[in-house]
Amino acid sequence: MGSRAEAEHQAIADLAAHLGLELLAVDTDLYGVDAIPHGEVIARMSEEGMLGDGTAVLVKGSRVAGLEEVAHVMVEGAGGSYTSA
């Protein structure tokens, strides 16, 4: 994203807020919210009942961020199956 990175991340945060969605920023402060360390997100997502019926999750990030592991833990913890795109 280059020089537009901060503005683009903030636009996503603004849209999430407008839609009433919770935004968890993993290892980045570009969204304008406190960053959560990768390992802490994994621990939170591993908690029983974190994701309920009807919960939708969008995992967005660069491959280097390692968010595939976060997505895997979320899906498996919710009793689903995981496929990486």
C-alpha positions as CSV (number, residue, x, y, z in Angstrom):
1,M,0.0,0.0,0.0
2,G,3.0,2.2,0.4
3,S,2.3,5.8,1.3
4,R,-1.5,5.1,1.5
5,A,-1.2,2.3,4.1
6,E,-2.3,4.4,7.1
7,A,-5.2,6.0,5.3
8,E,-6.4,2.7,3.9
9,H,-6.2,0.9,7.2
10,Q,-8.1,3.8,8.9
11,A,-10.8,3.6,6.2
12,I,-11.3,-0.1,7.1
13,A,-11.5,0.8,10.8
14,D,-14.1,3.5,10.0
15,L,-16.2,1.2,8.0
16,A,-16.1,-1.5,10.7
17,A,-17.2,1.1,13.3
18,H,-20.0,2.3,11.0
19,L,-21.3,-1.3,10.6
20,G,-21.0,-2.0,14.3
21,L,-18.3,-4.5,13.9
22,E,-15.5,-5.3,16.4
23,L,-12.0,-4.8,15.0
24,L,-9.1,-6.7,16.4
25,A,-5.8,-5.3,15.1
26,V,-3.1,-7.9,15.2
27,D,0.4,-6.6,15.6
28,T,-0.3,-3.3,13.9
29,D,-1.5,0.1,15.1
30,L,-2.5,1.3,11.6
31,Y,-6.2,0.8,12.3
32,G,-6.2,3.5,15.0
33,V,-6.9,0.9,17.8
34,D,-4.6,-0.7,20.2
35,A,-2.7,-3.6,18.6
36,I,-3.1,-7.0,20.0
37,P,-0.1,-9.4,19.9
38,H,-0.5,-12.4,17.7
39,G,-0.2,-14.9,20.6
40,E,-2.9,-13.0,22.6
41,V,-5.4,-13.2,19.7
42,I,-4.8,-17.0,19.5
43,A,-5.4,-17.3,23.3
44,R,-8.6,-15.2,23.0
45,M,-9.9,-17.1,20.1
46,S,-9.2,-20.4,21.9
47,E,-11.6,-19.5,24.7
48,E,-14.7,-21.6,24.7
49,G,-17.7,-19.7,23.4
50,M,-15.8,-16.9,21.8
51,L,-17.6,-17.4,18.5
52,G,-21.3,-18.2,18.6
53,D,-23.9,-19.3,16.1
54,G,-24.3,-16.6,13.4
55,T,-20.9,-15.0,14.0
56,A,-19.1,-13.9,10.9
57,V,-15.4,-13.2,10.9
58,L,-13.2,-11.6,8.3
59,V,-9.5,-12.2,8.7
60,K,-7.6,-9.6,6.7
61,G,-3.8,-9.3,6.6
62,S,-0.6,-9.8,4.7
63,R,0.7,-13.4,4.6
64,V,3.7,-12.3,6.7
65,A,1.3,-11.5,9.6
66,G,0.6,-15.2,10.1
67,L,-3.1,-14.7,10.4
68,E,-3.8,-18.1,8.9
69,E,-3.1,-19.6,12.3
70,V,-5.6,-17.2,13.9
71,A,-8.2,-18.2,11.4
72,H,-7.5,-21.9,12.0
73,V,-7.9,-21.6,15.7
74,M,-11.1,-19.6,15.4
75,V,-12.7,-22.1,13.0
76,E,-11.6,-25.2,14.8
77,G,-12.6,-23.7,18.2
78,A,-16.1,-23.1,16.8
79,G,-16.4,-26.7,15.7
80,G,-15.9,-26.0,12.0
81,S,-13.4,-27.0,9.4
82,Y,-10.6,-24.8,8.0
83,T,-9.5,-24.2,4.5
84,S,-6.9,-21.6,3.6
85,A,-7.6,-19.5,0.4
